[in-house]
Amino acid sequence: MIDLRSDTVTKPTEAMRQAAFDAPVGDDVYEEDPTVKKLESATAEMLGKEAALFVTSGTQGNQIAVLTHCRPGQEVILESNAHLFVYEGASMSAFAGVQPRTIAGNHGAMDPDDVRAAIRPEDIHFPETGLICLENTHNKAGGKVVPLENMQKIYEVARQHRIPVHLDGARLFNASVASGVSLKRYAEQTDTVQVCLSKGLGAPMGSMIAGSAEFIQRARKWRKRLGGGLRQVGMVAAPGMVALTEMVDRLAEDHIHARTLADGLGRVKGLAIEEDVETNIILVNVEQTGHDATSFLSELEKEGIKAVKFGPHTVRFVTHYGVSGTDIRTVIEKMEARFG
Ligand SMILES: *Cc1c(COP(=O)(O)O)cnc(C)c1O
């Protein structure tokens, strides 16, 4: 099976398994796990923030950020197709008691003027704007890199209004490798950031959130409230450290594979690439094959290939280190043979 559903299907490398085996551990709720502490300070350093916190998942990291930044009754500005809005079960409303205010973006990037216009003036009727959330790379937009200048402009607007900014950087490593802009430069445009260790970097689990020391102290309490205070968690933090040190640069290979796959699929009759490929995500429109996304996916399965539905006629393919150049050629050949 060639599994292109997501970069979350990656399995831990040998080095990660060995690191888990060798990790010195302690009780992390007492802040006594040396491996976690090492991962947290390495992440803070990489992102240019004062402190970082290991959390169980990207969703938990984003929600801890919303909970720590906001009070109930506030409003959060974010892009209409943001992961925080589409894929997190309305947890910002369910847990933080805030309402989302969405802005349609252009390839995942919100217009700074639209953000400014969406900030609520003081009025007894209105919610207060409590937070602005960004996403880079933008998943629903097809792994698009949100330009640094766009983030800078939004941060300027946010600072003028004293509103914090959180970056959902589940795939910030992909953005950085694709654009050549450092993680620090991106993270400078936000107060807090969440990065996933378990996507393209291949760690078995976990995300990091980073921000000021004061923010991380309060976030640690929210993590505990959510049941995310873990014990000898160095066992999974150690693979996370391998992810950060050994797995970032090789994302460039996933990006090359994604482009090769998009070029190949783009030549298959009935398939259309919906968005220019910048990182490791390819959105393919299958309507002209006479299939909808669901029936197309079952055709793919018969050929030993997995992808996911992303819209009525849209299928998403994601490249990752579990997929080789040979696999990419196989997928293209099978699609050509099947659809011409
Ligand atoms: C995957 C993802 C998340 C959530 O990460 P989980 O670890 O799956 O909870 C958040 N934001 C974006 C953009 C993602 O792609």
PDBQT file of the ligand as one rigid body, heavy atoms in Angstrom, charges set to zero:
ROOT
HETATM    1  C1  LIG A 401      -2.688  18.268  11.911  1.00  0.00    +0.000 C 
HETATM    2  C2  LIG A 401      -2.950  19.693  12.143  1.00  0.00    +0.000 A 
HETATM    3  C3  LIG A 401      -3.286  20.170  13.413  1.00  0.00    +0.000 A 
HETATM    4  C4  LIG A 401      -3.617  19.270  14.580  1.00  0.00    +0.000 C 
HETATM    5  O1  LIG A 401      -2.687  18.349  14.914  1.00  0.00    +0.000 OA
HETATM    6  P1  LIG A 401      -3.124  16.976  15.643  1.00  0.00    +0.000 P 
HETATM    7  O2  LIG A 401      -1.835  16.542  16.240  1.00  0.00    +0.000 OA
HETATM    8  O3  LIG A 401      -3.636  16.089  14.572  1.00  0.00    +0.000 OA
HETATM    9  O4  LIG A 401      -4.147  17.317  16.669  1.00  0.00    +0.000 OA
HETATM   10  C5  LIG A 401      -3.456  21.527  13.568  1.00  0.00    +0.000 A 
HETATM   11  N1  LIG A 401      -3.304  22.363  12.548  1.00  0.00    +0.000 NA
HETATM   12  C6  LIG A 401      -2.990  21.958  11.310  1.00  0.00    +0.000 A 
HETATM   13  C7  LIG A 401      -2.827  22.953  10.213  1.00  0.00    +0.000 C 
HETATM   14  C8  LIG A 401      -2.818  20.600  11.058  1.00  0.00    +0.000 A 
HETATM   15  O5  LIG A 401      -2.525  20.189   9.816  1.00  0.00    +0.000 OA
ENDROOT
TORSDOF 0
